[in-house]
Amino acid sequence: EEEVGEWKGCTKKFLMPITVNSRGSEILNNPLYSKNTAFKGGERDRLRFRGLLPPRRVNMQIQKERVLEELRAEESMIRKHVILEDVHDRNETLYHRILVDHMEEMAPIIYTPTVGQACN
């Protein structure tokens, strides 16, 4: 396969990015595909994000740290649940990264009894 875009010249063998027919705000508003400001320059050009995102790139690690800081500052388990669900609604990639990296800390927030309390 021919390497293209930001992958050109890369010595590591990665899978090529998935191909989607959506562009611009359609992707940014779809939590399954959105990475918010973590999109790299080549991705921003290819997916037509120029002008739709702030010019500064904030990688997934920094986004994750910001969410964790917000969660850890909150005392209410219900409020923590709401914060995490907001991330889930906006950016599934970030949401799952937080869960995978911090499962012991996040499990009480995303599972009962917190969810049960939130539904009351």
C-alpha positions as CSV (number, residue, x, y, z in Angstrom):
1,E,0.0,0.0,0.0
2,E,1.2,3.5,-0.8
3,E,1.8,5.7,2.2
4,V,0.0,9.1,2.1
5,G,-0.3,12.3,4.0
6,E,1.1,12.4,7.5
7,W,2.0,8.7,7.3
8,K,4.5,9.2,4.4
9,G,8.0,8.4,5.4
10,C,7.0,6.7,8.7
11,T,9.2,3.7,9.4
12,K,6.7,2.0,11.7
13,K,4.0,-0.1,10.1
14,F,0.6,1.1,11.2
15,L,-2.9,0.4,9.9
16,M,-4.0,3.1,7.6
17,P,-6.6,5.4,9.1
18,I,-10.2,4.4,8.5
19,T,-12.0,6.0,5.6
20,V,-15.2,7.9,6.3
21,N,-17.4,9.8,3.9
22,S,-18.2,12.5,6.4
23,R,-16.2,15.7,6.6
24,G,-15.9,18.8,8.7
25,S,-18.5,19.4,11.3
26,E,-20.2,16.1,10.6
27,I,-17.2,14.3,12.1
28,L,-16.7,16.8,14.9
29,N,-20.3,16.4,16.0
30,N,-20.1,12.6,15.9
31,P,-18.7,11.3,19.2
32,L,-17.6,8.0,17.6
33,Y,-15.1,9.9,15.3
34,S,-14.4,13.1,17.2
35,K,-11.1,13.6,19.0
36,N,-11.8,17.3,19.6
37,T,-8.5,19.2,19.4
38,A,-6.4,16.1,19.2
39,F,-6.6,15.9,15.4
40,K,-3.2,16.3,13.8
41,G,-2.5,18.8,11.1
42,G,-2.7,16.3,8.3
43,E,-6.0,15.0,9.6
44,R,-7.4,18.5,10.0
45,D,-6.6,19.2,6.3
46,R,-7.9,15.9,5.0
47,L,-11.1,16.1,7.0
48,R,-11.6,19.8,6.3
49,F,-11.4,21.0,9.9
50,R,-9.5,24.2,9.2
51,G,-11.4,27.0,10.9
52,L,-13.7,24.6,12.8
53,L,-11.1,23.9,15.6
54,P,-8.7,26.1,17.5
55,P,-5.4,26.1,15.7
56,R,-3.6,24.7,18.8
57,R,-3.6,21.0,19.0
58,V,-4.2,19.4,22.4
59,N,-3.3,15.7,22.4
60,M,-5.4,13.0,23.9
61,Q,-3.1,12.7,27.0
62,I,-3.6,16.4,27.9
63,Q,-7.4,16.1,27.3
64,K,-7.5,13.1,29.5
65,E,-5.5,14.8,32.3
66,R,-7.9,17.8,32.2
67,V,-11.0,15.5,32.5
68,L,-9.4,13.6,35.4
69,E,-8.5,16.8,37.2
70,E,-12.2,17.9,36.9
71,L,-13.4,14.6,38.1
72,R,-11.1,14.4,41.0
73,A,-12.0,17.9,42.1
74,E,-15.7,17.0,42.2
75,E,-17.1,15.4,45.5
76,S,-20.5,14.3,44.2
77,M,-20.5,10.9,42.5
78,I,-23.5,11.9,40.5
79,R,-21.8,15.0,39.3
80,K,-18.7,12.9,38.3
81,H,-21.1,10.6,36.4
82,V,-22.6,13.6,34.6
83,I,-19.1,14.8,33.7
84,L,-18.0,11.4,32.3
85,E,-21.3,11.0,30.3
86,D,-20.7,14.5,28.8
87,V,-17.3,13.3,27.6
88,H,-18.9,10.1,26.3
89,D,-21.5,12.2,24.4
90,R,-18.7,14.4,22.8
91,N,-15.7,12.1,22.4
92,E,-15.9,8.4,22.7
93,T,-12.2,7.9,22.0
94,L,-11.3,10.1,25.1
95,Y,-14.1,8.5,27.2
96,H,-12.8,5.0,26.5
97,R,-9.1,6.0,27.0
98,I,-10.0,7.3,30.5
99,L,-11.9,4.1,31.3
100,V,-9.1,1.8,30.1
101,D,-6.4,3.7,31.8
102,H,-8.2,4.3,35.1
103,M,-10.8,1.5,35.4
104,E,-10.5,1.1,39.2
105,E,-11.1,4.8,39.7
106,M,-13.9,5.1,37.1
107,A,-15.8,1.9,37.8
108,P,-17.7,3.2,40.8
109,I,-18.7,6.3,38.8
110,I,-20.1,4.5,35.7
111,Y,-21.7,1.5,37.4
112,T,-24.4,1.2,40.1
113,P,-25.2,2.6,42.6
114,T,-24.1,5.9,41.1
115,V,-26.1,5.3,37.9
116,G,-29.1,4.3,39.9
117,Q,-28.9,7.5,42.0
118,A,-28.5,9.5,38.8
119,C,-31.6,7.9,37.3
120,N,-33.8,8.8,40.3
